[in-house]
Structures are given as C-alpha cells and as structure tokens.
Amino acid sequence: MEPRFYTLTDISEILNISMSAARALVSSGELPAIQIGGKQAWRVEISEFEAYIERQYEATKARIEAGQL
C-alpha cells in the first residue's frame, strides 16, 4: 500500500531544504498540511505536495515570462 502522507522530514529531504524552511511553508499556508497529535506532528498529503510543486513551476514560468528572473 502506497503512503498517503509525507512528514516534514520527508518534505525537507525531497526538496533539499531545512526543517525550518519546510515548517515555514506549512505555517504560511503555502503548503497545505494537517496536524496530527502532538505539536510538531505535521503531515502533508502527497497530492497536496504534488500540487504545490506544480504551482511553483507555474509561478517560475510566469516570473520568467515577466522578465523577473
């Protein structure tokens, strides 16, 4: 059975960012997540993570087309 959720550790490893950066994505609402149990137990649904990546591609494309990169 495939997992449904990633942990913030998974997210930080996949994106090669720090845990604090992964936490900031979640706390800003940029990357939707749910809190399970304890204060630090966040889970990101894989489909939400994939949608986040797609949004980032679109945002980057728009910045390139606008001459901002």
KEKE-3310 file (N, C-alpha, C; in steps of 0.2 Angstrom, whole numbers, plus 5000, padded with zeros to 4 digits):
npx = (5004:5003:5010:5000:5003:5016:5030:5036:5050:5052:5047:5057:5069:5066:5064:5076:5079:5080:5073:5067:5063:5054:5044:5041:5035:5023:5017:5014:5004:5007:5010:4999:4994:4991:4989:4994:4990:5003:5011:5022:5019:5016:5008:5009:4998:5001:4996:4993:5006:5012:5003:5008:5021:5018:5012:5023:5031:5023:5022:5036:5038:5029:5036:5048:5043:5039:5050:5057:5066)
npy = (4994:5011:5025:5039:5051:5063:5066:5081:5080:5071:5080:5090:5083:5079:5091:5096:5106:5115:5109:5120:5128:5120:5119:5132:5134:5126:5133:5145:5142:5140:5127:5116:5107:5095:5094:5081:5074:5077:5093:5095:5086:5086:5082:5080:5079:5068:5071:5085:5090:5087:5096:5108:5108:5109:5122:5129:5128:5134:5147:5150:5150:5160:5171:5171:5174:5186:5193:5193:5185)
npz = (5000:4995:5003:5010:5015:5018:5030:5038:5038:5027:5017:5018:5015:5002:4995:4997:5008:5023:5039:5046:5035:5028:5038:5038:5026:5028:5039:5034:5025:5012:5008:5010:5025:5038:5056:5067:5081:5092:5095:5085:5075:5059:5044:5027:5013:4999:4987:4989:4990:4977:4970:4975:4970:4956:4956:4959:4948:4939:4944:4943:4929:4925:4931:4924:4911:4913:4914:4926:4931)
capx = (5000:5007:5008:4996:5006:5023:5031:5040:5056:5051:5047:5064:5073:5064:5066:5083:5078:5080:5067:5063:5060:5048:5039:5038:5030:5017:5014:5012:4999:5009:5010:4994:4996:4987:4992:4991:4993:5007:5013:5026:5017:5013:5008:5007:4996:5006:4993:4994:5013:5012:5000:5012:5026:5015:5011:5029:5033:5019:5025:5043:5036:5026:5042:5052:5040:5038:5057:5059:5072)
capy = (5000:5017:5030:5044:5057:5064:5070:5087:5077:5069:5086:5094:5079:5079:5097:5098:5112:5114:5108:5126:5130:5115:5121:5139:5133:5124:5138:5151:5140:5139:5120:5113:5101:5094:5092:5075:5073:5082:5100:5095:5081:5088:5078:5083:5074:5068:5075:5092:5091:5087:5102:5113:5108:5112:5129:5133:5128:5139:5154:5152:5151:5167:5176:5171:5177:5193:5196:5194:5180)
capz = (5000:4995:5009:5008:5018:5019:5036:5036:5037:5020:5013:5018:5011:4995:4992:5000:5012:5030:5043:5047:5029:5027:5043:5036:5020:5031:5043:5030:5021:5005:5008:5015:5029:5044:5062:5070:5088:5095:5092:5079:5070:5053:5038:5020:5009:4994:4981:4990:4989:4970:4968:4977:4965:4950:4957:4959:4941:4935:4946:4940:4922:4925:4933:4918:4905:4915:4914:4933:4933)
cpx = (5004:5005:5004:4999:5014:5024:5035:5047:5057:5052:5054:5069:5072:5066:5073:5083:5079:5073:5063:5060:5054:5043:5036:5033:5023:5013:5012:5006:5000:5009:5005:4996:4991:4991:4989:4994:4997:5009:5017:5025:5013:5013:5005:5004:5000:5003:4994:5002:5014:5009:5004:5018:5024:5014:5018:5032:5029:5021:5032:5042:5034:5032:5047:5049:5039:5045:5060:5065:5077)
cpy = (5006:5022:5036:5051:5057:5068:5076:5085:5075:5075:5089:5090:5079:5085:5100:5105:5110:5112:5114:5129:5126:5118:5128:5138:5131:5129:5144:5149:5139:5132:5118:5107:5100:5092:5086:5075:5079:5088:5100:5090:5083:5083:5082:5078:5074:5072:5083:5094:5092:5094:5108:5114:5111:5119:5133:5133:5133:5146:5155:5153:5158:5172:5176:5175:5185:5197:5197:5190:5181)
cpz = (5000:5001:5006:5010:5018:5026:5033:5035:5030:5016:5013:5015:5004:4991:4993:5003:5019:5033:5044:5041:5027:5032:5041:5030:5023:5035:5040:5026:5014:5003:5013:5018:5035:5050:5065:5077:5091:5091:5085:5074:5064:5048:5032:5016:5002:4988:4982:4989:4981:4967:4969:4972:4959:4951:4957:4952:4937:4938:4943:4933:4921:4926:4927:4912:4907:4915:4921:4935:4927)
residu = (MET:GLU:PRO:ARG:PHE:TYR:THR:LEU:THR:ASP:ILE:SER:GLU:ILE:LEU:ASN:ILE:SER:MET:SER:ALA:ALA:ARG:ALA:LEU:VAL:SER:SER:GLY:GLU:LEU:PRO:ALA:ILE:GLN:ILE:GLY:GLY:LYS:GLN:ALA:TRP:ARG:VAL:GLU:ILE:SER:GLU:PHE:GLU:ALA:TYR:ILE:GLU:ARG:GLN:TYR:GLU:ALA:THR:LYS:ALA:ARG:ILE:GLU:ALA:GLY:GLN:LEU)
# end
